[in-house]
């Protein structure tokens, strides 16, 4: 299992291609031979890139949902909306599909942000706004989320 670290700024060209920064590419070495999956994020106006191995683990969980339950079916449809297979080209670029560019508002300035085992792709202005919004209540959120976790 890969755990990504860091936040990286880069530029998308007019076709939606962006060069993956070398520091991030090095972290991807163990999974770069696989394809990746790109999708819309559930809670934010950004995109998520999953190494195929991580995507398959997630799909195993989702595949256990009862599809004769309307809420489950609606969730699966929305969760997988716009999902595409993605690979780095020979020069280390990713091509963001047009529909996902529109969803995320990505035009030129891009932030690639690690989120443990996935990478989020943000329009830079939207990323900075999300970080600023989250900063206001981060201490309360951290306390609530981590309160039952032991300190190591």
ChimeraX commands (.cxc) that place a marker at each C-alpha (Angstrom):
marker #1 position 0.00,0.00,0.00 radius 0.5
marker #1 position 1.33,3.41,-0.96 radius 0.5
marker #1 position 1.01,6.52,1.21 radius 0.5
marker #1 position 1.58,9.77,-0.64 radius 0.5
marker #1 position 3.10,12.82,1.07 radius 0.5
marker #1 position 3.06,16.43,0.01 radius 0.5
marker #1 position 1.27,19.19,-1.83 radius 0.5
marker #1 position 2.53,20.23,-5.26 radius 0.5
marker #1 position 1.65,23.07,-7.58 radius 0.5
marker #1 position 1.77,22.65,-11.34 radius 0.5
marker #1 position 0.17,23.95,-14.52 radius 0.5
marker #1 position -2.35,22.34,-16.84 radius 0.5
marker #1 position -2.02,23.06,-20.54 radius 0.5
marker #1 position -4.94,23.94,-22.82 radius 0.5
marker #1 position -5.69,20.23,-23.38 radius 0.5
marker #1 position -5.84,19.47,-19.65 radius 0.5
marker #1 position -2.46,17.77,-19.45 radius 0.5
marker #1 position -0.31,18.33,-16.41 radius 0.5
marker #1 position 3.22,17.26,-15.61 radius 0.5
marker #1 position 3.44,15.24,-12.40 radius 0.5
marker #1 position 6.18,16.79,-10.25 radius 0.5
marker #1 position 9.28,14.59,-9.87 radius 0.5
marker #1 position 8.96,14.38,-6.08 radius 0.5
marker #1 position 5.46,12.93,-6.44 radius 0.5
marker #1 position 6.44,10.72,-9.37 radius 0.5
marker #1 position 9.14,9.12,-7.19 radius 0.5
marker #1 position 6.50,8.28,-4.59 radius 0.5
marker #1 position 4.39,6.69,-7.33 radius 0.5
marker #1 position 7.20,4.36,-8.49 radius 0.5
marker #1 position 5.73,1.26,-6.82 radius 0.5
marker #1 position 2.37,1.77,-8.56 radius 0.5
marker #1 position 3.32,3.63,-11.73 radius 0.5
marker #1 position 3.24,0.42,-13.81 radius 0.5
marker #1 position -0.47,0.13,-12.97 radius 0.5
marker #1 position -3.17,2.31,-14.39 radius 0.5
marker #1 position -4.88,4.83,-12.17 radius 0.5
marker #1 position -8.53,5.75,-11.76 radius 0.5
marker #1 position -9.66,9.36,-11.74 radius 0.5
marker #1 position -13.02,10.42,-10.37 radius 0.5
marker #1 position -15.00,13.26,-8.89 radius 0.5
marker #1 position -14.57,13.74,-5.15 radius 0.5
marker #1 position -17.66,13.18,-3.03 radius 0.5
marker #1 position -17.40,16.15,-0.68 radius 0.5
marker #1 position -15.31,18.75,-2.53 radius 0.5
marker #1 position -15.10,20.23,-6.05 radius 0.5
marker #1 position -11.88,18.37,-6.80 radius 0.5
marker #1 position -10.77,15.14,-8.44 radius 0.5
marker #1 position -9.25,12.03,-6.89 radius 0.5
marker #1 position -6.64,9.72,-8.40 radius 0.5
marker #1 position -6.54,6.17,-7.08 radius 0.5
marker #1 position -3.78,3.70,-7.87 radius 0.5
marker #1 position -5.58,0.73,-9.46 radius 0.5
marker #1 position -4.82,-1.48,-6.44 radius 0.5
marker #1 position -6.54,1.00,-4.10 radius 0.5
marker #1 position -9.47,1.37,-6.48 radius 0.5
marker #1 position -9.97,-2.39,-6.63 radius 0.5
marker #1 position -10.02,-2.61,-2.81 radius 0.5
marker #1 position -12.64,0.12,-2.70 radius 0.5
marker #1 position -14.69,-1.59,-5.41 radius 0.5
marker #1 position -14.67,-4.84,-3.39 radius 0.5
marker #1 position -16.38,-2.96,-0.54 radius 0.5
marker #1 position -18.85,-1.22,-2.81 radius 0.5
marker #1 position -19.64,-4.44,-4.65 radius 0.5
marker #1 position -20.93,-5.91,-1.37 radius 0.5
marker #1 position -23.75,-3.36,-1.29 radius 0.5
marker #1 position -27.22,-4.73,-2.01 radius 0.5
marker #1 position -28.17,-3.26,-5.38 radius 0.5
marker #1 position -31.84,-3.96,-4.74 radius 0.5
marker #1 position -31.70,-1.14,-2.20 radius 0.5
marker #1 position -32.43,2.15,-4.00 radius 0.5
marker #1 position -30.08,4.22,-1.80 radius 0.5
marker #1 position -27.23,1.81,-2.51 radius 0.5
marker #1 position -27.94,1.93,-6.24 radius 0.5
marker #1 position -28.10,5.74,-6.21 radius 0.5
marker #1 position -24.83,5.90,-4.25 radius 0.5
marker #1 position -23.04,3.56,-6.68 radius 0.5
marker #1 position -24.26,5.57,-9.68 radius 0.5
marker #1 position -23.17,8.89,-8.20 radius 0.5
marker #1 position -19.90,7.57,-6.78 radius 0.5
marker #1 position -18.82,6.15,-10.14 radius 0.5
marker #1 position -20.10,9.07,-12.27 radius 0.5
marker #1 position -17.32,10.27,-14.55 radius 0.5
marker #1 position -14.86,7.55,-13.47 radius 0.5
marker #1 position -12.09,7.03,-16.01 radius 0.5
marker #1 position -8.90,4.99,-16.28 radius 0.5
marker #1 position -5.84,7.19,-16.38 radius 0.5
marker #1 position -2.19,6.58,-17.09 radius 0.5
marker #1 position 0.92,8.70,-17.15 radius 0.5
marker #1 position 2.26,9.23,-20.64 radius 0.5
marker #1 position 5.94,8.66,-21.47 radius 0.5
marker #1 position 6.84,12.18,-20.42 radius 0.5
marker #1 position 5.13,11.85,-17.01 radius 0.5
marker #1 position 1.98,13.82,-17.83 radius 0.5
marker #1 position -1.62,13.11,-16.83 radius 0.5
marker #1 position -4.51,14.02,-19.11 radius 0.5
marker #1 position -7.54,15.24,-17.18 radius 0.5
marker #1 position -10.70,14.45,-19.16 radius 0.5
marker #1 position -12.77,17.50,-20.23 radius 0.5
marker #1 position -15.86,16.58,-18.18 radius 0.5
marker #1 position -13.74,16.26,-15.04 radius 0.5
marker #1 position -11.97,19.54,-15.80 radius 0.5
marker #1 position -15.37,21.22,-15.91 radius 0.5
marker #1 position -16.53,19.58,-12.66 radius 0.5
marker #1 position -13.39,20.63,-10.78 radius 0.5
marker #1 position -12.94,24.05,-12.40 radius 0.5
marker #1 position -9.39,23.16,-13.42 radius 0.5
marker #1 position -8.05,25.47,-16.11 radius 0.5
marker #1 position -4.41,26.33,-15.53 radius 0.5
marker #1 position -3.08,26.53,-11.96 radius 0.5
marker #1 position -3.38,23.13,-10.30 radius 0.5
marker #1 position -2.60,21.67,-6.88 radius 0.5
marker #1 position -1.86,17.98,-6.42 radius 0.5
marker #1 position -2.46,17.16,-2.78 radius 0.5
marker #1 position -1.74,13.87,-1.08 radius 0.5
marker #1 position -4.64,12.33,0.82 radius 0.5
marker #1 position -2.94,9.25,2.29 radius 0.5
marker #1 position -3.39,6.61,-0.43 radius 0.5
marker #1 position -4.92,8.83,-3.12 radius 0.5
marker #1 position -4.03,12.14,-4.74 radius 0.5
marker #1 position -6.47,15.01,-4.98 radius 0.5
marker #1 position -6.33,17.33,-7.99 radius 0.5
marker #1 position -7.58,20.85,-7.33 radius 0.5
marker #1 position -7.93,24.14,-9.11 radius 0.5
marker #1 position -5.46,26.23,-7.09 radius 0.5
marker #1 position -7.96,28.93,-6.07 radius 0.5
marker #1 position -10.53,26.34,-4.96 radius 0.5
marker #1 position -7.85,24.46,-3.00 radius 0.5
marker #1 position -6.77,27.58,-1.15 radius 0.5
marker #1 position -10.39,28.48,-0.37 radius 0.5
marker #1 position -11.06,24.96,0.96 radius 0.5
marker #1 position -7.95,25.07,3.15 radius 0.5
marker #1 position -8.90,28.53,4.47 radius 0.5
marker #1 position -12.47,27.37,5.24 radius 0.5
marker #1 position -11.21,24.23,6.99 radius 0.5
marker #1 position -8.68,26.18,9.06 radius 0.5
marker #1 position -11.46,27.87,11.02 radius 0.5
marker #1 position -12.74,24.69,12.64 radius 0.5
marker #1 position -9.77,22.34,12.20 radius 0.5
marker #1 position -8.99,22.12,15.92 radius 0.5
marker #1 position -12.57,21.04,16.72 radius 0.5
marker #1 position -12.57,18.62,13.80 radius 0.5
marker #1 position -9.23,17.09,14.82 radius 0.5
marker #1 position -10.45,16.63,18.39 radius 0.5
marker #1 position -13.66,14.96,17.27 radius 0.5
marker #1 position -12.10,12.68,14.66 radius 0.5
marker #1 position -9.00,11.68,16.63 radius 0.5
marker #1 position -10.36,11.59,20.19 radius 0.5
marker #1 position -10.49,7.80,20.40 radius 0.5
marker #1 position -7.14,7.22,18.70 radius 0.5
marker #1 position -4.17,6.39,20.93 radius 0.5
marker #1 position -1.13,8.67,20.78 radius 0.5
marker #1 position 1.94,6.94,19.43 radius 0.5
marker link #1:1,2 radius 0.2
marker link #1:2,3 radius 0.2
marker link #1:3,4 radius 0.2
marker link #1:4,5 radius 0.2
marker link #1:5,6 radius 0.2
marker link #1:6,7 radius 0.2
marker link #1:7,8 radius 0.2
marker link #1:8,9 radius 0.2
marker link #1:9,10 radius 0.2
marker link #1:10,11 radius 0.2
marker link #1:11,12 radius 0.2
marker link #1:12,13 radius 0.2
marker link #1:13,14 radius 0.2
marker link #1:14,15 radius 0.2
marker link #1:15,16 radius 0.2
marker link #1:16,17 radius 0.2
marker link #1:17,18 radius 0.2
marker link #1:18,19 radius 0.2
marker link #1:19,20 radius 0.2
marker link #1:20,21 radius 0.2
marker link #1:21,22 radius 0.2
marker link #1:22,23 radius 0.2
marker link #1:23,24 radius 0.2
marker link #1:24,25 radius 0.2
marker link #1:25,26 radius 0.2
marker link #1:26,27 radius 0.2
marker link #1:27,28 radius 0.2
marker link #1:28,29 radius 0.2
marker link #1:29,30 radius 0.2
marker link #1:30,31 radius 0.2
marker link #1:31,32 radius 0.2
marker link #1:32,33 radius 0.2
marker link #1:33,34 radius 0.2
marker link #1:34,35 radius 0.2
marker link #1:35,36 radius 0.2
marker link #1:36,37 radius 0.2
marker link #1:37,38 radius 0.2
marker link #1:38,39 radius 0.2
marker link #1:39,40 radius 0.2
marker link #1:40,41 radius 0.2
marker link #1:41,42 radius 0.2
marker link #1:42,43 radius 0.2
marker link #1:43,44 radius 0.2
marker link #1:44,45 radius 0.2
marker link #1:45,46 radius 0.2
marker link #1:46,47 radius 0.2
marker link #1:47,48 radius 0.2
marker link #1:48,49 radius 0.2
marker link #1:49,50 radius 0.2
marker link #1:50,51 radius 0.2
marker link #1:51,52 radius 0.2
marker link #1:52,53 radius 0.2
marker link #1:53,54 radius 0.2
marker link #1:54,55 radius 0.2
marker link #1:55,56 radius 0.2
marker link #1:56,57 radius 0.2
marker link #1:57,58 radius 0.2
marker link #1:58,59 radius 0.2
marker link #1:59,60 radius 0.2
marker link #1:60,61 radius 0.2
marker link #1:61,62 radius 0.2
marker link #1:62,63 radius 0.2
marker link #1:63,64 radius 0.2
marker link #1:64,65 radius 0.2
marker link #1:65,66 radius 0.2
marker link #1:66,67 radius 0.2
marker link #1:67,68 radius 0.2
marker link #1:68,69 radius 0.2
marker link #1:69,70 radius 0.2
marker link #1:70,71 radius 0.2
marker link #1:71,72 radius 0.2
marker link #1:72,73 radius 0.2
marker link #1:73,74 radius 0.2
marker link #1:74,75 radius 0.2
marker link #1:75,76 radius 0.2
marker link #1:76,77 radius 0.2
marker link #1:77,78 radius 0.2
marker link #1:78,79 radius 0.2
marker link #1:79,80 radius 0.2
marker link #1:80,81 radius 0.2
marker link #1:81,82 radius 0.2
marker link #1:82,83 radius 0.2
marker link #1:83,84 radius 0.2
marker link #1:84,85 radius 0.2
marker link #1:85,86 radius 0.2
marker link #1:86,87 radius 0.2
marker link #1:87,88 radius 0.2
marker link #1:88,89 radius 0.2
marker link #1:89,90 radius 0.2
marker link #1:90,91 radius 0.2
marker link #1:91,92 radius 0.2
marker link #1:92,93 radius 0.2
marker link #1:93,94 radius 0.2
marker link #1:94,95 radius 0.2
marker link #1:95,96 radius 0.2
marker link #1:96,97 radius 0.2
marker link #1:97,98 radius 0.2
marker link #1:98,99 radius 0.2
marker link #1:99,100 radius 0.2
marker link #1:100,101 radius 0.2
marker link #1:101,102 radius 0.2
marker link #1:102,103 radius 0.2
marker link #1:103,104 radius 0.2
marker link #1:104,105 radius 0.2
marker link #1:105,106 radius 0.2
marker link #1:106,107 radius 0.2
marker link #1:107,108 radius 0.2
marker link #1:108,109 radius 0.2
marker link #1:109,110 radius 0.2
marker link #1:110,111 radius 0.2
marker link #1:111,112 radius 0.2
marker link #1:112,113 radius 0.2
marker link #1:113,114 radius 0.2
marker link #1:114,115 radius 0.2
marker link #1:115,116 radius 0.2
marker link #1:116,117 radius 0.2
marker link #1:117,118 radius 0.2
marker link #1:118,119 radius 0.2
marker link #1:119,120 radius 0.2
marker link #1:120,121 radius 0.2
marker link #1:121,122 radius 0.2
marker link #1:122,123 radius 0.2
marker link #1:123,124 radius 0.2
marker link #1:124,125 radius 0.2
marker link #1:125,126 radius 0.2
marker link #1:126,127 radius 0.2
marker link #1:127,128 radius 0.2
marker link #1:128,129 radius 0.2
marker link #1:129,130 radius 0.2
marker link #1:130,131 radius 0.2
marker link #1:131,132 radius 0.2
marker link #1:132,133 radius 0.2
marker link #1:133,134 radius 0.2
marker link #1:134,135 radius 0.2
marker link #1:135,136 radius 0.2
marker link #1:136,137 radius 0.2
marker link #1:137,138 radius 0.2
marker link #1:138,139 radius 0.2
marker link #1:139,140 radius 0.2
marker link #1:140,141 radius 0.2
marker link #1:141,142 radius 0.2
marker link #1:142,143 radius 0.2
marker link #1:143,144 radius 0.2
marker link #1:144,145 radius 0.2
marker link #1:145,146 radius 0.2
marker link #1:146,147 radius 0.2
marker link #1:147,148 radius 0.2
marker link #1:148,149 radius 0.2
marker link #1:149,150 radius 0.2
marker link #1:150,151 radius 0.2
marker link #1:151,152 radius 0.2
view
